[in-house]
Amino acid sequence: MGIFSIFLLLLPVIVIPLSFAEVKVDDKMCKQMYVRYKEMGSLKFQEKYKDRQSIYNCIKLYKNSDWNFVGKTKIDKYYSNLELLSHNKMGKKADVKILYSISTDSEKFLVKFKACTDTTILKPAFLIQSKSEQYIGITDKILKKDTCNDYRTYVNAKYQSDIKIENILDLSKYVHVKSGNLRI
């Protein structure tokens, strides 16, 4: 009777932790993986990490509007802005014209350019390139329908004629290119 009663006492201890472990979500790991989830999208994320059972629990958290952590709002805002940048409703690029380039020192130019559009672009992005560098310049200056905006930036280039600037609508094609706010 003594061995049997010890077994009965241990049985709940053994069963409870195993069932609890099955539903417990590694919140810390989910927080760390959230940026990858936003970057890849749900389907690609699931495909890449399909061998990790905990990923499916994380995805449930990600889809829960009540789930939150410090920094989540900033991540969501960044990817929301990125989506706005890459999906112009009309799919039309702004016309870009370089107004002037001033040499500031050897192989560096201050470039002023104009962008005109017949559709509103909330956060215009420009591919700025020369033989020396290439980068995406993003601005918060809204390009409104049927208007033109002037922008300025510095470009590393050996010759003025090497500088090319174009409006881009889909940033996903340029993930390998460094990006940031227009330099001036």
C-alpha positions as CSV (number, residue, x, y, z in Angstrom):
1,M,0.0,0.0,0.0
2,G,2.9,2.4,0.6
3,I,4.4,2.1,-2.9
4,F,0.9,2.4,-4.5
5,S,0.2,5.7,-2.5
6,I,3.6,7.1,-3.5
7,F,2.8,6.3,-7.2
8,L,-0.6,8.1,-6.9
9,L,1.1,11.2,-5.4
10,L,3.7,11.3,-8.3
11,L,1.2,10.7,-11.1
12,P,-0.3,14.2,-11.0
13,V,3.2,15.7,-10.9
14,I,4.3,13.8,-14.0
15,V,1.1,14.5,-16.0
16,I,0.6,18.2,-15.3
17,P,4.0,19.4,-16.5
18,L,3.7,17.5,-19.7
19,S,0.3,18.8,-20.6
20,F,1.4,22.3,-19.6
21,A,4.5,22.2,-21.8
22,E,2.4,21.5,-24.9
23,V,0.5,24.8,-24.7
24,K,3.2,27.0,-23.3
25,V,4.4,29.5,-25.9
26,D,8.0,30.8,-25.8
27,D,7.1,34.4,-25.7
28,K,10.7,35.6,-25.8
29,M,11.5,33.6,-28.9
30,C,8.3,34.9,-30.5
31,K,9.3,38.5,-29.8
32,Q,12.7,37.9,-31.4
33,M,11.2,36.2,-34.5
34,Y,8.5,38.9,-35.0
35,V,10.7,41.1,-37.3
36,R,11.4,38.1,-39.5
37,Y,7.6,37.3,-39.6
38,K,6.8,40.9,-40.7
39,E,9.7,40.9,-43.2
40,M,8.8,37.5,-44.8
41,G,5.0,37.4,-44.5
42,S,3.1,34.6,-42.9
43,L,3.4,32.0,-45.7
44,K,7.1,32.4,-46.3
45,F,7.7,32.5,-42.5
46,Q,5.8,29.3,-42.0
47,E,7.6,27.6,-44.9
48,K,11.1,28.6,-43.7
49,Y,10.4,27.5,-40.0
50,K,8.0,24.7,-40.6
51,D,10.2,22.3,-38.6
52,R,9.8,24.3,-35.4
53,Q,6.5,23.5,-33.8
54,S,6.7,26.6,-31.6
55,I,6.5,28.8,-34.7
56,Y,2.8,27.9,-35.2
57,N,2.1,29.1,-31.6
58,C,4.0,32.3,-32.4
59,I,1.9,32.9,-35.5
60,K,-1.2,32.6,-33.4
61,L,0.2,35.3,-31.1
62,Y,1.2,37.5,-34.1
63,K,-2.4,37.4,-35.4
64,N,-3.9,38.2,-31.9
65,S,-4.5,41.9,-31.9
66,D,-4.2,42.0,-28.0
67,W,-0.7,40.6,-28.1
68,N,1.9,43.3,-27.6
69,F,5.5,43.9,-26.4
70,V,7.9,46.8,-26.2
71,G,8.9,47.8,-29.7
72,K,6.1,46.0,-31.5
73,T,4.3,49.2,-32.5
74,K,7.5,50.6,-34.0
75,I,8.0,47.4,-36.1
76,D,4.4,47.4,-37.2
77,K,4.7,51.1,-38.2
78,Y,7.9,50.5,-40.2
79,Y,6.4,47.6,-42.2
80,S,3.2,49.5,-42.7
81,N,5.1,52.4,-44.2
82,L,7.2,50.0,-46.3
83,E,4.0,48.6,-47.7
84,L,2.7,52.1,-48.5
85,L,5.9,52.9,-50.2
86,S,5.9,49.8,-52.3
87,H,2.3,49.9,-53.4
88,N,1.3,53.1,-55.2
89,K,-2.4,52.7,-56.0
90,M,-2.1,53.8,-59.6
91,G,1.2,52.1,-60.2
92,K,2.6,55.2,-61.9
93,K,6.1,56.5,-61.2
94,A,6.8,60.2,-60.8
95,D,8.8,61.9,-63.6
96,V,12.2,62.8,-62.2
97,K,14.4,65.5,-63.7
98,I,17.8,66.6,-62.3
99,L,17.8,70.4,-62.1
100,Y,21.4,70.9,-61.3
101,S,24.5,69.3,-59.8
102,I,27.2,71.2,-57.9
103,S,30.6,69.7,-57.3
104,T,31.3,70.0,-53.6
105,D,34.7,68.3,-53.6
106,S,36.4,65.7,-55.7
107,E,33.9,63.1,-56.6
108,K,31.0,64.4,-54.6
109,F,28.0,66.4,-55.9
110,L,25.1,68.2,-54.4
111,V,22.2,67.3,-56.6
112,K,18.8,69.1,-56.8
113,F,16.1,67.2,-58.6
114,K,12.4,67.6,-59.3
115,A,9.7,64.9,-59.2
116,C,6.3,65.4,-60.7
117,T,3.3,63.1,-60.6
118,D,-0.3,62.9,-61.5
119,T,-1.1,60.7,-58.5
120,T,-0.4,61.2,-54.8
121,I,2.7,59.3,-53.4
122,L,2.7,59.4,-49.6
123,K,6.4,58.6,-49.1
124,P,8.3,58.9,-52.3
125,A,11.4,56.8,-52.7
126,F,14.1,57.4,-55.3
127,L,16.9,55.1,-56.6
128,I,19.9,57.4,-56.6
129,Q,22.9,56.0,-58.4
130,S,26.2,56.7,-60.0
131,K,29.2,54.5,-60.9
132,S,30.5,55.0,-57.4
133,E,27.4,54.3,-55.3
134,Q,23.7,53.3,-55.3
135,Y,21.1,54.0,-52.6
136,I,17.4,54.4,-52.0
137,G,16.5,57.9,-50.8
138,I,13.2,58.1,-48.9
139,T,11.4,61.3,-47.9
140,D,8.4,62.2,-45.7
141,K,7.6,65.1,-48.1
142,I,4.3,63.9,-49.7
143,L,4.3,64.2,-53.4
144,K,0.7,65.4,-54.1
145,K,-1.4,64.7,-57.2
146,D,-0.6,67.0,-60.1
147,T,2.3,68.7,-58.4
148,C,6.1,68.7,-58.4
149,N,8.5,68.7,-55.4
150,D,12.1,69.6,-55.3
151,Y,14.6,67.4,-53.5
152,R,18.3,67.7,-52.8
153,T,20.9,65.0,-51.9
154,Y,24.6,64.3,-52.0
155,V,25.8,61.8,-54.5
156,N,29.3,60.3,-54.8
157,A,30.3,60.4,-58.5
158,K,33.3,61.0,-60.5
159,Y,31.4,62.8,-63.2
160,Q,28.2,64.7,-63.2
161,S,26.9,62.7,-66.2
162,D,27.2,59.5,-64.1
163,I,24.3,60.5,-61.8
164,K,20.9,58.9,-62.4
165,I,17.8,59.3,-60.2
166,E,14.4,57.6,-60.7
167,N,11.3,57.2,-58.6
168,I,10.7,53.6,-57.5
169,L,7.4,52.2,-56.3
170,D,8.3,48.6,-55.2
171,L,11.0,48.6,-52.6
172,S,11.0,44.8,-52.4
173,K,13.1,44.7,-55.6
174,Y,15.8,46.7,-53.9
175,V,16.3,44.9,-50.6
176,H,20.0,44.6,-51.3
177,V,20.4,48.3,-51.7
178,K,21.1,50.6,-48.7
179,S,18.4,53.0,-47.9
180,G,17.7,56.0,-45.7
181,N,16.2,59.4,-45.7
182,L,17.4,61.8,-48.4
183,R,20.7,63.2,-47.2
184,I,19.5,66.8,-47.2
